[in-house]
Amino acid sequence: MNPSIRRAEPGEGAPLHELAAATFGLACPPSTPQADIEAFIAEQLSAERFESYLADPGREVIVATVGDAFSGYAMLLFTDPSDPDVAAVILARPTAELSKFYVARECHGSGLASALMRSTLDAARRRGATSVWLGVNQQNVRANRFYSRSGFSTAGTKRFALGDRLEDDFVRERML
């Protein structure tokens, strides 16, 4: 596998949406209703929504491709945390939120996620961040192992609304 990793460009909302639709549910606890997953994808991960993310100067979307296929993506937000639980535990400034980080199931274990993470952290450094933080579901064992191996430590907890449920997330941070 020889991935290409680069900043996503305007006009790539549709393939980002397709990848997001295929990967978002992989990060959800097994008890999450499929209707809630589909509603989140429709609201937050649509092609149109991705186009707005790509046009936002306060965000950077990074995409990994293998051949012609979009195989992974990450999204950084360059702003202070707005969630009070996060703001209380993420003290380094300026910081960037790693809002989204997903790799296609068929690429799990291939090294693609590690390469995408290196590029994502480099992008945060270039934009002047001194730390990167993220929220990850406490039940997502695979992701929590990956983030630990990638140098993220647990700084606290927060809640994540998915449908009418509140999920429990770890807040993880890595200094740059």
C-alpha positions in Angstrom: 0.0 0.0 0.0 1.4 3.3 -1.1 -0.9 6.1 0.1 -1.0 9.7 -1.0 -1.8 12.1 1.8 -2.7 15.7 1.1 -5.0 18.6 2.0 -8.5 17.9 0.6 -9.7 20.5 -1.9 -13.0 22.2 -2.6 -15.1 20.0 -4.9 -14.2 16.8 -3.0 -17.2 16.8 -0.6 -18.9 13.9 -2.4 -16.0 11.3 -2.0 -15.4 12.6 1.6 -19.1 12.0 2.4 -18.9 8.5 0.9 -15.9 7.6 3.0 -17.5 9.2 6.1 -20.7 7.3 5.6 -18.7 4.0 5.4 -16.6 4.7 8.5 -18.5 6.8 11.0 -20.5 3.7 12.3 -17.2 1.9 12.9 -16.5 4.3 15.8 -19.9 4.0 17.4 -20.7 1.6 20.3 -22.6 -1.5 19.0 -25.7 -0.4 20.9 -26.0 2.8 18.8 -29.3 2.7 16.8 -28.6 2.6 13.1 -31.1 5.5 12.6 -29.0 7.7 14.9 -25.9 6.9 12.9 -27.7 7.6 9.6 -29.1 10.9 10.9 -25.7 12.1 12.1 -24.2 11.2 8.7 -27.0 13.1 6.9 -26.6 16.2 9.1 -22.9 16.4 9.8 -21.2 14.4 7.1 -23.1 15.2 3.9 -21.3 16.2 0.7 -22.6 19.8 1.2 -21.4 19.9 4.8 -18.0 18.7 3.7 -17.9 21.5 1.1 -18.6 24.0 3.9 -15.8 22.4 6.0 -13.4 22.7 3.0 -14.3 26.4 2.6 -13.8 27.2 6.3 -10.3 28.8 6.9 -10.5 27.6 10.5 -10.5 24.0 9.4 -8.2 21.7 7.5 -9.3 18.4 6.0 -6.6 16.0 5.1 -7.3 13.0 2.9 -5.4 9.7 2.3 -5.9 8.0 -1.0 -4.8 4.6 -2.2 -4.9 4.6 -6.0 -8.0 6.6 -6.8 -9.9 5.6 -3.7 -10.4 7.9 -0.7 -9.2 5.6 2.1 -8.9 7.9 5.2 -9.5 11.5 6.3 -8.9 13.8 9.2 -10.3 17.2 10.1 -8.6 19.7 12.3 -10.3 22.7 13.8 -8.1 25.6 14.8 -10.1 27.2 17.7 -10.2 27.1 21.4 -12.5 24.4 22.9 -16.1 25.6 23.3 -17.2 22.6 25.5 -16.6 23.6 29.1 -15.5 20.1 30.1 -12.8 20.1 27.3 -11.7 23.7 28.1 -11.1 22.7 31.7 -8.6 20.0 30.8 -7.0 21.2 27.6 -4.8 24.1 28.8 -2.1 24.4 26.1 -2.8 27.2 23.6 -3.0 27.5 20.7 -4.6 24.1 20.3 -6.3 22.3 17.5 -9.1 19.8 17.7 -8.8 16.6 15.8 -12.5 16.6 15.1 -12.6 13.6 12.7 -10.1 10.8 12.0 -11.3 7.8 10.1 -9.7 5.1 7.9 -11.6 2.6 5.7 -12.1 -0.8 7.3 -10.1 -2.5 4.6 -7.1 -0.3 5.5 -7.1 -1.1 9.2 -3.8 -2.5 10.2 -2.0 -1.4 7.0 -0.1 1.5 8.5 -2.4 4.0 6.7 -3.7 5.5 9.9 -0.2 6.1 11.3 0.8 7.9 8.1 -2.4 9.9 8.1 -1.8 10.8 11.8 1.8 12.0 11.1 0.5 14.2 8.3 -2.3 15.6 10.4 0.0 16.5 13.3 2.4 18.1 10.8 -0.5 20.2 9.5 -1.4 21.3 13.1 2.3 22.3 13.7 2.4 24.3 10.5 -0.7 26.3 11.7 1.0 27.0 15.0 -0.8 24.6 17.3 1.1 23.6 20.5 -1.2 20.7 21.1 -3.9 18.6 19.5 -6.9 17.2 21.3 -9.7 14.9 20.5 -12.8 13.2 21.9 -13.1 9.4 21.5 -15.9 7.1 22.7 -14.7 5.3 25.8 -16.0 2.0 24.4 -13.9 2.3 21.2 -11.0 0.1 22.3 -9.3 0.0 18.8 -9.3 3.8 18.5 -8.2 4.4 22.1 -5.2 2.0 21.6 -4.3 3.8 18.4 -4.4 7.2 20.0 -2.3 6.0 22.9 0.3 4.6 20.5 0.2 8.0 18.6 1.1 9.9 21.8 -2.3 11.1 23.0 -2.9 10.8 26.8 -6.2 11.0 28.5 -6.8 14.4 29.9 -10.5 14.1 31.0 -14.0 13.2 29.8 -16.9 14.8 28.0 -20.3 13.9 26.6 -21.1 13.5 22.9 -24.7 13.8 21.7 -25.7 11.1 19.1 -29.4 11.1 18.5 -31.2 11.4 21.8 -28.4 9.6 23.6 -25.3 11.1 25.3 -22.2 9.0 24.8 -19.2 9.1 27.1 -15.9 10.2 25.5 -12.4 10.4 26.7 -10.7 13.7 26.0 -7.2 13.0 24.8 -4.4 15.4 24.2 -0.9 15.3 22.5 1.6 18.1 22.9 3.4 19.0 19.6 
